[in-house]
Every structure is written in structure tokens, then in C-alpha cells.
């Protein structure tokens, strides 16, 4: 489904569009550009979320390792007695 929109673009943007596409294909160019832009935003957002999740898990894993190290060391000392 297509929907007609009335948009205003800077003259320089229109000139750039006219250089890379025919006049009748401006809508297709704009649609493709918006779609690529939205995919890039999603990719960047996902990457940020994955990085944040990895950092949270790394902190949690470090805390668990420190707790287990203390318990393991305590058990080792008990076993030597």
C-alpha cells in the first residue's frame, strides 16, 4: 500500500536526488533511504543493548567468581587440616 505525502526538503537534497535518480523515481529513492536508515537505527540499538547486557553479565559473573573463589579457598583450607 502506498500513501501520498507532502514533504519539504532542502534544495541541495533535491539536487542530490535528481543527480542519482530520475524525477519519477524520487519516491522510491526516499522510501529506500528511510528503510535503510530505520534498519541502521535498529542495528545500532540492538548492538547497544547487546553491549549493555554483556557488561551486566560480566559484572554478575565476576561477582559469582569472587564468591566461589572465597568458598573454594575456605573448603581447601578445611581439607588441609
PDB file of N, CA, C and O in Angstrom:
ATOM      1  N   UNK A   1       0.853  -1.176   0.000  1.00  0.00           N
ATOM      2  CA  UNK A   1       0.000   0.000   0.000  1.00  0.00           C
ATOM      3  C   UNK A   1       0.897   1.236   0.000  1.00  0.00           C
ATOM      4  O   UNK A   1       1.905   1.286   0.704  1.00  0.00           O
ATOM      5  N   UNK A   2       0.529   2.193  -0.768  1.00  0.00           N
ATOM      6  CA  UNK A   2       1.288   3.437  -0.842  1.00  0.00           C
ATOM      7  C   UNK A   2       0.421   4.569  -0.330  1.00  0.00           C
ATOM      8  O   UNK A   2      -0.805   4.540  -0.432  1.00  0.00           O
ATOM      9  N   UNK A   3       1.091   5.564   0.222  1.00  0.00           N
ATOM     10  CA  UNK A   3       0.378   6.720   0.760  1.00  0.00           C
ATOM     11  C   UNK A   3       1.092   7.980   0.301  1.00  0.00           C
ATOM     12  O   UNK A   3       2.316   8.071   0.392  1.00  0.00           O
ATOM     13  N   UNK A   4       0.343   8.939  -0.187  1.00  0.00           N
ATOM     14  CA  UNK A   4       0.916  10.185  -0.685  1.00  0.00           C
ATOM     15  C   UNK A   4       1.190  11.121   0.484  1.00  0.00           C
ATOM     16  O   UNK A   4       0.345  11.325   1.355  1.00  0.00           O
ATOM     17  N   UNK A   5       2.401  11.686   0.477  1.00  0.00           N
ATOM     18  CA  UNK A   5       2.793  12.650   1.496  1.00  0.00           C
ATOM     19  C   UNK A   5       3.291  13.917   0.817  1.00  0.00           C
ATOM     20  O   UNK A   5       3.820  13.879  -0.294  1.00  0.00           O
ATOM     21  N   UNK A   6       3.117  15.009   1.487  1.00  0.00           N
ATOM     22  CA  UNK A   6       3.660  16.278   1.010  1.00  0.00           C
ATOM     23  C   UNK A   6       4.803  16.639   1.950  1.00  0.00           C
ATOM     24  O   UNK A   6       4.581  16.945   3.122  1.00  0.00           O
ATOM     25  N   UNK A   7       6.030  16.602   1.427  1.00  0.00           N
ATOM     26  CA  UNK A   7       7.187  16.883   2.272  1.00  0.00           C
ATOM     27  C   UNK A   7       7.976  18.056   1.701  1.00  0.00           C
ATOM     28  O   UNK A   7       7.891  18.369   0.514  1.00  0.00           O
ATOM     29  N   UNK A   8       8.734  18.685   2.567  1.00  0.00           N
ATOM     30  CA  UNK A   8       9.591  19.787   2.146  1.00  0.00           C
ATOM     31  C   UNK A   8      11.030  19.386   2.422  1.00  0.00           C
ATOM     32  O   UNK A   8      11.381  19.006   3.539  1.00  0.00           O
ATOM     33  N   UNK A   9      11.861  19.476   1.385  1.00  0.00           N
ATOM     34  CA  UNK A   9      13.268  19.119   1.508  1.00  0.00           C
ATOM     35  C   UNK A   9      14.133  20.309   1.131  1.00  0.00           C
ATOM     36  O   UNK A   9      13.714  21.164   0.350  1.00  0.00           O
ATOM     37  N   UNK A  10      15.330  20.365   1.680  1.00  0.00           N
ATOM     38  CA  UNK A  10      16.249  21.429   1.276  1.00  0.00           C
ATOM     39  C   UNK A  10      16.580  21.316  -0.219  1.00  0.00           C
ATOM     40  O   UNK A  10      16.635  20.213  -0.765  1.00  0.00           O
ATOM     41  N   UNK A  11      16.792  22.429  -0.856  1.00  0.00           N
ATOM     42  CA  UNK A  11      17.092  22.458  -2.295  1.00  0.00           C
ATOM     43  C   UNK A  11      18.292  21.569  -2.624  1.00  0.00           C
ATOM     44  O   UNK A  11      18.278  20.859  -3.629  1.00  0.00           O
ATOM     45  N   UNK A  12      19.324  21.604  -1.788  1.00  0.00           N
ATOM     46  CA  UNK A  12      20.517  20.783  -2.020  1.00  0.00           C
ATOM     47  C   UNK A  12      20.173  19.299  -2.030  1.00  0.00           C
ATOM     48  O   UNK A  12      20.719  18.539  -2.830  1.00  0.00           O
ATOM     49  N   UNK A  13      19.272  18.885  -1.147  1.00  0.00           N
ATOM     50  CA  UNK A  13      18.858  17.484  -1.089  1.00  0.00           C
ATOM     51  C   UNK A  13      18.147  17.089  -2.374  1.00  0.00           C
ATOM     52  O   UNK A  13      18.385  16.008  -2.913  1.00  0.00           O
ATOM     53  N   UNK A  14      17.277  17.961  -2.863  1.00  0.00           N
ATOM     54  CA  UNK A  14      16.554  17.682  -4.112  1.00  0.00           C
ATOM     55  C   UNK A  14      17.542  17.579  -5.272  1.00  0.00           C
ATOM     56  O   UNK A  14      17.402  16.706  -6.128  1.00  0.00           O
ATOM     57  N   UNK A  15      18.529  18.455  -5.308  1.00  0.00           N
ATOM     58  CA  UNK A  15      19.539  18.401  -6.377  1.00  0.00           C
ATOM     59  C   UNK A  15      20.313  17.086  -6.322  1.00  0.00           C
ATOM     60  O   UNK A  15      20.577  16.468  -7.353  1.00  0.00           O
ATOM     61  N   UNK A  16      20.670  16.668  -5.118  1.00  0.00           N
ATOM     62  CA  UNK A  16      21.362  15.384  -4.972  1.00  0.00           C
ATOM     63  C   UNK A  16      20.490  14.232  -5.459  1.00  0.00           C
ATOM     64  O   UNK A  16      20.965  13.331  -6.150  1.00  0.00           O
ATOM     65  N   UNK A  17      19.221  14.269  -5.095  1.00  0.00           N
ATOM     66  CA  UNK A  17      18.295  13.222  -5.536  1.00  0.00           C
ATOM     67  C   UNK A  17      18.195  13.201  -7.051  1.00  0.00           C
ATOM     68  O   UNK A  17      18.210  12.134  -7.664  1.00  0.00           O
ATOM     69  N   UNK A  18      18.094  14.375  -7.651  1.00  0.00           N
ATOM     70  CA  UNK A  18      17.962  14.457  -9.105  1.00  0.00           C
ATOM     71  C   UNK A  18      19.216  13.946  -9.815  1.00  0.00           C
ATOM     72  O   UNK A  18      19.138  13.470 -10.947  1.00  0.00           O
ATOM     73  N   UNK A  19      20.366  14.043  -9.157  1.00  0.00           N
ATOM     74  CA  UNK A  19      21.600  13.542  -9.765  1.00  0.00           C
ATOM     75  C   UNK A  19      21.650  12.021  -9.788  1.00  0.00           C
ATOM     76  O   UNK A  19      22.251  11.439 -10.692  1.00  0.00           O
ATOM     77  N   UNK A  20      21.035  11.374  -8.817  1.00  0.00           N
ATOM     78  CA  UNK A  20      21.156   9.916  -8.721  1.00  0.00           C
ATOM     79  C   UNK A  20      19.920   9.150  -9.190  1.00  0.00           C
ATOM     80  O   UNK A  20      19.964   7.926  -9.311  1.00  0.00           O
ATOM     81  N   UNK A  21      18.839   9.845  -9.450  1.00  0.00           N
ATOM     82  CA  UNK A  21      17.628   9.140  -9.883  1.00  0.00           C
ATOM     83  C   UNK A  21      16.810  10.022 -10.816  1.00  0.00           C
ATOM     84  O   UNK A  21      16.958  11.244 -10.845  1.00  0.00           O
ATOM     85  N   UNK A  22      15.956   9.371 -11.568  1.00  0.00           N
ATOM     86  CA  UNK A  22      15.057  10.133 -12.447  1.00  0.00           C
ATOM     87  C   UNK A  22      13.948  10.743 -11.616  1.00  0.00           C
ATOM     88  O   UNK A  22      13.638  10.272 -10.522  1.00  0.00           O
ATOM     89  N   UNK A  23      13.374  11.766 -12.135  1.00  0.00           N
ATOM     90  CA  UNK A  23      12.336  12.503 -11.410  1.00  0.00           C
ATOM     91  C   UNK A  23      11.188  11.619 -10.943  1.00  0.00           C
ATOM     92  O   UNK A  23      10.704  11.782  -9.823  1.00  0.00           O
ATOM     93  N   UNK A  24      10.758  10.714 -11.758  1.00  0.00           N
ATOM     94  CA  UNK A  24       9.635   9.854 -11.402  1.00  0.00           C
ATOM     95  C   UNK A  24       9.966   8.815 -10.342  1.00  0.00           C
ATOM     96  O   UNK A  24       9.074   8.126  -9.845  1.00  0.00           O
ATOM     97  N   UNK A  25      11.235   8.698  -9.996  1.00  0.00           N
ATOM     98  CA  UNK A  25      11.637   7.671  -9.033  1.00  0.00           C
ATOM     99  C   UNK A  25      12.074   8.254  -7.694  1.00  0.00           C
ATOM    100  O   UNK A  25      12.707   7.568  -6.891  1.00  0.00           O
ATOM    101  N   UNK A  26      11.742   9.501  -7.454  1.00  0.00           N
ATOM    102  CA  UNK A  26      12.102  10.128  -6.179  1.00  0.00           C
ATOM    103  C   UNK A  26      11.473   9.393  -4.996  1.00  0.00           C
ATOM    104  O   UNK A  26      12.117   9.179  -3.969  1.00  0.00           O
ATOM    105  N   UNK A  27      10.224   9.017  -5.153  1.00  0.00           N
ATOM    106  CA  UNK A  27       9.521   8.330  -4.055  1.00  0.00           C
ATOM    107  C   UNK A  27      10.230   7.037  -3.677  1.00  0.00           C
ATOM    108  O   UNK A  27      10.392   6.722  -2.498  1.00  0.00           O
ATOM    109  N   UNK A  28      10.656   6.286  -4.708  1.00  0.00           N
ATOM    110  CA  UNK A  28      11.360   5.026  -4.451  1.00  0.00           C
ATOM    111  C   UNK A  28      12.670   5.295  -3.718  1.00  0.00           C
ATOM    112  O   UNK A  28      13.018   4.583  -2.776  1.00  0.00           O
ATOM    113  N   UNK A  29      13.396   6.328  -4.155  1.00  0.00           N
ATOM    114  CA  UNK A  29      14.660   6.674  -3.509  1.00  0.00           C
ATOM    115  C   UNK A  29      14.442   7.051  -2.041  1.00  0.00           C
ATOM    116  O   UNK A  29      15.175   6.601  -1.160  1.00  0.00           O
ATOM    117  N   UNK A  30      13.437   7.875  -1.791  1.00  0.00           N
ATOM    118  CA  UNK A  30      13.147   8.292  -0.413  1.00  0.00           C
ATOM    119  C   UNK A  30      12.730   7.086   0.427  1.00  0.00           C
ATOM    120  O   UNK A  30      13.170   6.943   1.568  1.00  0.00           O
ATOM    121  N   UNK A  31      11.883   6.219  -0.131  1.00  0.00           N
ATOM    122  CA  UNK A  31      11.432   5.029   0.604  1.00  0.00           C
ATOM    123  C   UNK A  31      12.617   4.130   0.956  1.00  0.00           C
ATOM    124  O   UNK A  31      12.714   3.642   2.082  1.00  0.00           O
ATOM    125  N   UNK A  32      13.518   3.912  -0.008  1.00  0.00           N
ATOM    126  CA  UNK A  32      14.693   3.078   0.251  1.00  0.00           C
ATOM    127  C   UNK A  32      15.607   3.719   1.292  1.00  0.00           C
ATOM    128  O   UNK A  32      16.137   3.035   2.167  1.00  0.00           O
ATOM    129  N   UNK A  33      15.785   5.031   1.190  1.00  0.00           N
ATOM    130  CA  UNK A  33      16.654   5.732   2.146  1.00  0.00           C
ATOM    131  C   UNK A  33      16.086   5.643   3.563  1.00  0.00           C
ATOM    132  O   UNK A  33      16.828   5.404   4.515  1.00  0.00           O
ATOM    133  N   UNK A  34      14.783   5.833   3.702  1.00  0.00           N
ATOM    134  CA  UNK A  34      14.155   5.761   5.025  1.00  0.00           C
ATOM    135  C   UNK A  34      14.252   4.339   5.569  1.00  0.00           C
ATOM    136  O   UNK A  34      14.532   4.140   6.751  1.00  0.00           O
ATOM    137  N   UNK A  35      14.021   3.351   4.704  1.00  0.00           N
ATOM    138  CA  UNK A  35      14.101   1.956   5.140  1.00  0.00           C
ATOM    139  C   UNK A  35      15.516   1.611   5.611  1.00  0.00           C
ATOM    140  O   UNK A  35      15.684   0.979   6.655  1.00  0.00           O
ATOM    141  N   UNK A  36      16.521   2.019   4.855  1.00  0.00           N
ATOM    142  CA  UNK A  36      17.912   1.767   5.264  1.00  0.00           C
ATOM    143  C   UNK A  36      18.237   2.479   6.569  1.00  0.00           C
ATOM    144  O   UNK A  36      18.900   1.919   7.442  1.00  0.00           O
ATOM    145  N   UNK A  37      17.772   3.703   6.696  1.00  0.00           N
ATOM    146  CA  UNK A  37      18.024   4.478   7.909  1.00  0.00           C
ATOM    147  C   UNK A  37      17.413   3.783   9.123  1.00  0.00           C
ATOM    148  O   UNK A  37      18.051   3.674  10.170  1.00  0.00           O
ATOM    149  N   UNK A  38      16.173   3.313   8.980  1.00  0.00           N
ATOM    150  CA  UNK A  38      15.498   2.643  10.090  1.00  0.00           C
ATOM    151  C   UNK A  38      16.200   1.327  10.443  1.00  0.00           C
ATOM    152  O   UNK A  38      16.318   0.988  11.621  1.00  0.00           O
ATOM    153  N   UNK A  39      16.662   0.587   9.439  1.00  0.00           N
ATOM    154  CA  UNK A  39      17.399  -0.654   9.707  1.00  0.00           C
ATOM    155  C   UNK A  39      18.688  -0.348  10.456  1.00  0.00           C
ATOM    156  O   UNK A  39      19.060  -1.068  11.382  1.00  0.00           O
ATOM    157  N   UNK A  40      19.368   0.724  10.053  1.00  0.00           N
ATOM    158  CA  UNK A  40      20.609   1.105  10.726  1.00  0.00           C
ATOM    159  C   UNK A  40      20.339   1.497  12.177  1.00  0.00           C
ATOM    160  O   UNK A  40      21.093   1.126  13.075  1.00  0.00           O
ATOM    161  N   UNK A  41      19.257   2.251  12.403  1.00  0.00           N
ATOM    162  CA  UNK A  41      18.896   2.608  13.779  1.00  0.00           C
ATOM    163  C   UNK A  41      18.631   1.356  14.607  1.00  0.00           C
ATOM    164  O   UNK A  41      19.064   1.262  15.756  1.00  0.00           O
ATOM    165  N   UNK A  42      17.922   0.399  14.024  1.00  0.00           N
ATOM    166  CA  UNK A  42      17.628  -0.852  14.733  1.00  0.00           C
ATOM    167  C   UNK A  42      18.911  -1.612  15.029  1.00  0.00           C
ATOM    168  O   UNK A  42      19.079  -2.152  16.123  1.00  0.00           O
ATOM    169  N   UNK A  43      19.818  -1.655  14.056  1.00  0.00           N
ATOM    170  CA  UNK A  43      21.084  -2.361  14.231  1.00  0.00           C
ATOM    171  C   UNK A  43      21.911  -1.719  15.343  1.00  0.00           C
ATOM    172  O   UNK A  43      22.475  -2.413  16.188  1.00  0.00           O
ATOM    173  N   UNK A  44      21.976  -0.391  15.332  1.00  0.00           N
ATOM    174  CA  UNK A  44      22.736   0.330  16.357  1.00  0.00           C
ATOM    175  C   UNK A  44      22.111   0.107  17.735  1.00  0.00           C
ATOM    176  O   UNK A  44      22.820  -0.089  18.722  1.00  0.00           O
ATOM    177  N   UNK A  45      20.783   0.139  17.789  1.00  0.00           N
ATOM    178  CA  UNK A  45      20.086  -0.074  19.060  1.00  0.00           C
ATOM    179  C   UNK A  45      20.335  -1.490  19.581  1.00  0.00           C
ATOM    180  O   UNK A  45      20.605  -1.680  20.767  1.00  0.00           O
ATOM    181  N   UNK A  46      20.244  -2.476  18.696  1.00  0.00           N
ATOM    182  CA  UNK A  46      20.487  -3.863  19.100  1.00  0.00           C
ATOM    183  C   UNK A  46      21.921  -4.031  19.587  1.00  0.00           C
ATOM    184  O   UNK A  46      22.162  -4.691  20.597  1.00  0.00           O
ATOM    185  N   UNK A  47      22.865  -3.440  18.876  1.00  0.00           N
ATOM    186  CA  UNK A  47      24.270  -3.527  19.273  1.00  0.00           C
ATOM    187  C   UNK A  47      24.479  -2.920  20.660  1.00  0.00           C
ATOM    188  O   UNK A  47      25.202  -3.479  21.484  1.00  0.00           O
ATOM    189  N   UNK A  48      23.841  -1.772  20.914  1.00  0.00           N
ATOM    190  CA  UNK A  48      23.955  -1.119  22.216  1.00  0.00           C
ATOM    191  C   UNK A  48      23.345  -1.997  23.311  1.00  0.00           C
ATOM    192  O   UNK A  48      23.922  -2.141  24.389  1.00  0.00           O
ATOM    193  N   UNK A  49      22.179  -2.581  23.031  1.00  0.00           N
ATOM    194  CA  UNK A  49      21.526  -3.444  24.013  1.00  0.00           C
ATOM    195  C   UNK A  49      22.369  -4.683  24.308  1.00  0.00           C
ATOM    196  O   UNK A  49      22.479  -5.101  25.460  1.00  0.00           O
ATOM    197  N   UNK A  50      22.966  -5.269  23.268  1.00  0.00           N
ATOM    198  CA  UNK A  50      23.814  -6.439  23.468  1.00  0.00           C
ATOM    199  C   UNK A  50      25.043  -6.083  24.299  1.00  0.00           C
ATOM    200  O   UNK A  50      25.449  -6.844  25.177  1.00  0.00           O
ATOM    201  N   UNK A  51      25.630  -4.924  24.017  1.00  0.00           N
ATOM    202  CA  UNK A  51      26.808  -4.489  24.775  1.00  0.00           C
ATOM    203  C   UNK A  51      26.446  -4.280  26.240  1.00  0.00           C
ATOM    204  O   UNK A  51      27.181  -4.705  27.130  1.00  0.00           O
ATOM    205  N   UNK A  52      25.309  -3.622  26.491  1.00  0.00           N
ATOM    206  CA  UNK A  52      24.883  -3.375  27.870  1.00  0.00           C
ATOM    207  C   UNK A  52      24.604  -4.689  28.594  1.00  0.00           C
ATOM    208  O   UNK A  52      24.972  -4.851  29.758  1.00  0.00           O
ATOM    209  N   UNK A  53      23.956  -5.620  27.910  1.00  0.00           N
ATOM    210  CA  UNK A  53      23.675  -6.924  28.507  1.00  0.00           C
ATOM    211  C   UNK A  53      24.956  -7.681  28.831  1.00  0.00           C
ATOM    212  O   UNK A  53      25.068  -8.306  29.886  1.00  0.00           O
ATOM    213  N   UNK A  54      25.917  -7.621  27.918  1.00  0.00           N
ATOM    214  CA  UNK A  54      27.195  -8.298  28.149  1.00  0.00           C
ATOM    215  C   UNK A  54      27.921  -7.687  29.345  1.00  0.00           C
ATOM    216  O   UNK A  54      28.528  -8.406  30.139  1.00  0.00           O
ATOM    217  N   UNK A  55      27.859  -6.370  29.474  1.00  0.00           N
ATOM    218  CA  UNK A  55      28.505  -5.711  30.610  1.00  0.00           C
ATOM    219  C   UNK A  55      27.837  -6.103  31.924  1.00  0.00           C
ATOM    220  O   UNK A  55      28.516  -6.330  32.926  1.00  0.00           O
ATOM    221  N   UNK A  56      26.502  -6.183  31.920  1.00  0.00           N
ATOM    222  CA  UNK A  56      25.793  -6.602  33.137  1.00  0.00           C
ATOM    223  C   UNK A  56      26.163  -8.038  33.507  1.00  0.00           C
ATOM    224  O   UNK A  56      26.412  -8.347  34.672  1.00  0.00           O
ATOM    225  N   UNK A  57      26.195  -8.916  32.489  1.00  0.00           N
ATOM    226  CA  UNK A  57      26.546 -10.317  32.756  1.00  0.00           C
ATOM    227  C   UNK A  57      27.993 -10.437  33.227  1.00  0.00           C
ATOM    228  O   UNK A  57      28.297 -11.263  34.087  1.00  0.00           O
ATOM    229  N   UNK A  58      28.874  -9.631  32.677  1.00  0.00           N
ATOM    230  CA  UNK A  58      30.284  -9.684  33.093  1.00  0.00           C
ATOM    231  C   UNK A  58      30.422  -9.298  34.560  1.00  0.00           C
ATOM    232  O   UNK A  58      31.171  -9.933  35.303  1.00  0.00           O
ATOM    233  N   UNK A  59      29.703  -8.260  34.979  1.00  0.00           N
ATOM    234  CA  UNK A  59      29.742  -7.861  36.397  1.00  0.00           C
ATOM    235  C   UNK A  59      29.196  -8.976  37.278  1.00  0.00           C
ATOM    236  O   UNK A  59      29.779  -9.308  38.310  1.00  0.00           O
ATOM    237  N   UNK A  60      28.072  -9.551  36.860  1.00  0.00           N
ATOM    238  CA  UNK A  60      27.462 -10.640  37.630  1.00  0.00           C
ATOM    239  C   UNK A  60      28.409 -11.834  37.702  1.00  0.00           C
ATOM    240  O   UNK A  60      28.594 -12.424  38.767  1.00  0.00           O
ATOM    241  N   UNK A  61      29.008 -12.188  36.566  1.00  0.00           N
ATOM    242  CA  UNK A  61      29.920 -13.331  36.532  1.00  0.00           C
ATOM    243  C   UNK A  61      31.138 -13.100  37.418  1.00  0.00           C
ATOM    244  O   UNK A  61      31.600 -14.021  38.092  1.00  0.00           O
ATOM    245  N   UNK A  62      31.656 -11.885  37.421  1.00  0.00           N
ATOM    246  CA  UNK A  62      32.803 -11.567  38.273  1.00  0.00           C
ATOM    247  C   UNK A  62      32.427 -11.704  39.746  1.00  0.00           C
ATOM    248  O   UNK A  62      33.189 -12.257  40.539  1.00  0.00           O
ATOM    249  N   UNK A  63      31.251 -11.200  40.106  1.00  0.00           N
ATOM    250  CA  UNK A  63      30.798 -11.315  41.494  1.00  0.00           C
ATOM    251  C   UNK A  63      30.641 -12.780  41.896  1.00  0.00           C
ATOM    252  O   UNK A  63      31.046 -13.179  42.988  1.00  0.00           O
ATOM    253  N   UNK A  64      30.048 -13.579  41.007  1.00  0.00           N
ATOM    254  CA  UNK A  64      29.892 -15.011  41.300  1.00  0.00           C
ATOM    255  C   UNK A  64      31.249 -15.696  41.435  1.00  0.00           C
ATOM    256  O   UNK A  64      31.448 -16.509  42.338  1.00  0.00           O
ATOM    257  N   UNK A  65      32.170 -15.376  40.551  1.00  0.00           N
ATOM    258  CA  UNK A  65      33.502 -15.985  40.612  1.00  0.00           C
ATOM    259  C   UNK A  65      34.202 -15.620  41.916  1.00  0.00           C
ATOM    260  O   UNK A  65      34.863 -16.459  42.527  1.00  0.00           O
ATOM    261  N   UNK A  66      34.056 -14.376  42.338  1.00  0.00           N
ATOM    262  CA  UNK A  66      34.679 -13.954  43.594  1.00  0.00           C
ATOM    263  C   UNK A  66      34.069 -14.691  44.783  1.00  0.00           C
ATOM    264  O   UNK A  66      34.782 -15.102  45.699  1.00  0.00           O
ATOM    265  N   UNK A  67      32.744 -14.857  44.763  1.00  0.00           N
ATOM    266  CA  UNK A  67      32.082 -15.596  45.844  1.00  0.00           C
ATOM    267  C   UNK A  67      32.556 -17.051  45.866  1.00  0.00           C
ATOM    268  O   UNK A  67      32.883 -17.583  46.928  1.00  0.00           O
ATOM    269  N   UNK A  68      32.591 -17.693  44.697  1.00  0.00           N
ATOM    270  CA  UNK A  68      33.008 -19.090  44.621  1.00  0.00           C
ATOM    271  C   UNK A  68      34.476 -19.252  44.990  1.00  0.00           C
ATOM    272  O   UNK A  68      34.855 -20.238  45.622  1.00  0.00           O
ATOM    273  N   UNK A  69      35.296 -18.294  44.600  1.00  0.00           N
ATOM    274  CA  UNK A  69      36.713 -18.370  44.953  1.00  0.00           C
ATOM    275  C   UNK A  69      36.875 -18.385  46.465  1.00  0.00           C
ATOM    276  O   UNK A  69      37.640 -19.180  47.011  1.00  0.00           O
ATOM    277  N   UNK A  70      36.148 -17.500  47.134  1.00  0.00           N
ATOM    278  CA  UNK A  70      36.228 -17.440  48.602  1.00  0.00           C
ATOM    279  C   UNK A  70      35.764 -18.757  49.215  1.00  0.00           C
ATOM    280  O   UNK A  70      36.400 -19.267  50.138  1.00  0.00           O
ATOM    281  N   UNK A  71      34.664 -19.312  48.713  1.00  0.00           N
ATOM    282  CA  UNK A  71      34.155 -20.586  49.239  1.00  0.00           C
ATOM    283  C   UNK A  71      35.119 -21.728  48.947  1.00  0.00           C
ATOM    284  O   UNK A  71      35.367 -22.576  49.804  1.00  0.00           O
ATOM    285  N   UNK A  72      35.657 -21.745  47.743  1.00  0.00           N
ATOM    286  CA  UNK A  72      36.581 -22.796  47.346  1.00  0.00           C
ATOM    287  C   UNK A  72      37.860 -22.732  48.176  1.00  0.00           C
ATOM    288  O   UNK A  72      38.386 -23.763  48.596  1.00  0.00           O
ATOM    289  N   UNK A  73      38.351 -21.534  48.408  1.00  0.00           N
ATOM    290  CA  UNK A  73      39.556 -21.355  49.217  1.00  0.00           C
ATOM    291  C   UNK A  73      39.308 -21.814  50.659  1.00  0.00           C
ATOM    292  O   UNK A  73      40.162 -22.448  51.278  1.00  0.00           O
ATOM    293  N   UNK A  74      38.136 -21.483  51.173  1.00  0.00           N
ATOM    294  CA  UNK A  74      37.778 -21.894  52.537  1.00  0.00           C
ATOM    295  C   UNK A  74      37.717 -23.418  52.626  1.00  0.00           C
ATOM    296  O   UNK A  74      38.229 -24.007  53.578  1.00  0.00           O
ATOM    297  N   UNK A  75      37.092 -24.055  51.632  1.00  0.00           N
ATOM    298  CA  UNK A  75      36.986 -25.518  51.621  1.00  0.00           C
ATOM    299  C   UNK A  75      38.366 -26.152  51.490  1.00  0.00           C
ATOM    300  O   UNK A  75      38.625 -27.189  52.101  1.00  0.00           O
ATOM    301  N   UNK A  76      39.237 -25.561  50.719  1.00  0.00           N
ATOM    302  CA  UNK A  76      40.585 -26.083  50.538  1.00  0.00           C
ATOM    303  C   UNK A  76      41.361 -26.044  51.855  1.00  0.00           C
ATOM    304  O   UNK A  76      42.057 -26.995  52.210  1.00  0.00           O
ATOM    305  N   UNK A  77      41.225 -24.918  52.574  1.00  0.00           N
ATOM    306  CA  UNK A  77      41.905 -24.796  53.864  1.00  0.00           C
ATOM    307  C   UNK A  77      41.355 -25.812  54.871  1.00  0.00           C
ATOM    308  O   UNK A  77      42.115 -26.377  55.658  1.00  0.00           O
ATOM    309  N   UNK A  78      40.069 -26.040  54.849  1.00  0.00           N
ATOM    310  CA  UNK A  78      39.468 -27.029  55.764  1.00  0.00           C
ATOM    311  C   UNK A  78      39.975 -28.433  55.443  1.00  0.00           C
ATOM    312  O   UNK A  78      40.224 -29.236  56.342  1.00  0.00           O
ATOM    313  N   UNK A  79      40.122 -28.715  54.165  1.00  0.00           N
ATOM    314  CA  UNK A  79      40.571 -30.043  53.743  1.00  0.00           C
ATOM    315  C   UNK A  79      42.013 -30.320  54.106  1.00  0.00           C
ATOM    316  O   UNK A  79      42.402 -31.483  54.217  1.00  0.00           O
ATOM    317  N   UNK A  80      42.805 -29.306  54.290  1.00  0.00           N
ATOM    318  CA  UNK A  80      44.220 -29.475  54.623  1.00  0.00           C
ATOM    319  C   UNK A  80      44.415 -29.756  56.101  1.00  0.00           C
ATOM    320  O   UNK A  80      45.482 -30.216  56.509  1.00  0.00           O
ATOM    321  N   UNK A  81      43.407 -29.489  56.901  1.00  0.00           N
ATOM    322  CA  UNK A  81      43.547 -29.668  58.361  1.00  0.00           C
ATOM    323  C   UNK A  81      43.372 -31.093  58.771  1.00  0.00           C
ATOM    324  O   UNK A  81      43.459 -31.409  59.957  1.00  0.00           O
TER     325      UNK A  81
END
